[in-house]
Amino acid sequence: MIPYEDFSKIDLRVVKILNAERISGSDKLLKLQVNLGEEGNRQIIAGIGKVYNPETLANKEIIIVSNLETRILLGEESQGMLLAASGENGPVLLVPEKETPPGAKIS
């Protein structure tokens, strides 16, 4: 168990995927450009490429952890992490039930 104070440090936000593309040299990693509302656009590298085609992701709303330190994956900068469940056939993106503005805080 973690204390509530630790959990409250995690900043979960809704983002809209602007575009997605495969990263050369990987069949798993996709580079996503996402809109975080007033905070602007960010790039996220996600290991969902075996389950999701980049062409189907544009305009999809997803949930990310927005306050992670930047990481470099295969030479690409990732400025957050998307949330996905472990499904039977691979990752399943977590999405808002209804249309939600980019940057909306999850509480």
LINQUITA-V896707 format. One record per backbone hydrogen bond with DSSP energy under -0.5 kcal/mol. NH is the residue of the N-H (numbers start at 0). CO is the residue of the C=O. Records with the same first field share a line. If there is no record, write none. Layout:
NH->CO  CO
This chain:
5->2
6->2
7->3
8->5
9->6
11->9
12->63
13->103
14->61
15->34
16->59
17->32
18->32
20->30
22->28
23->21
25->22
29->45
30->20
31->29  43
32->18
33->31  41
34->15
35->33  39
38->35
39->36
41->33
43->31
45->29  43
47->45
48->27
50->47
51->47
55->52
56->53
57->53
58->16
59->56
61->14
62->93
63->12
64->80
65->10  63
70->77
72->70  75
75->72
77->70
78->42  76
80->64
82->62
84->91
86->84  89
89->86
91->84
93->82
94->92
102->13
103->100
105->11
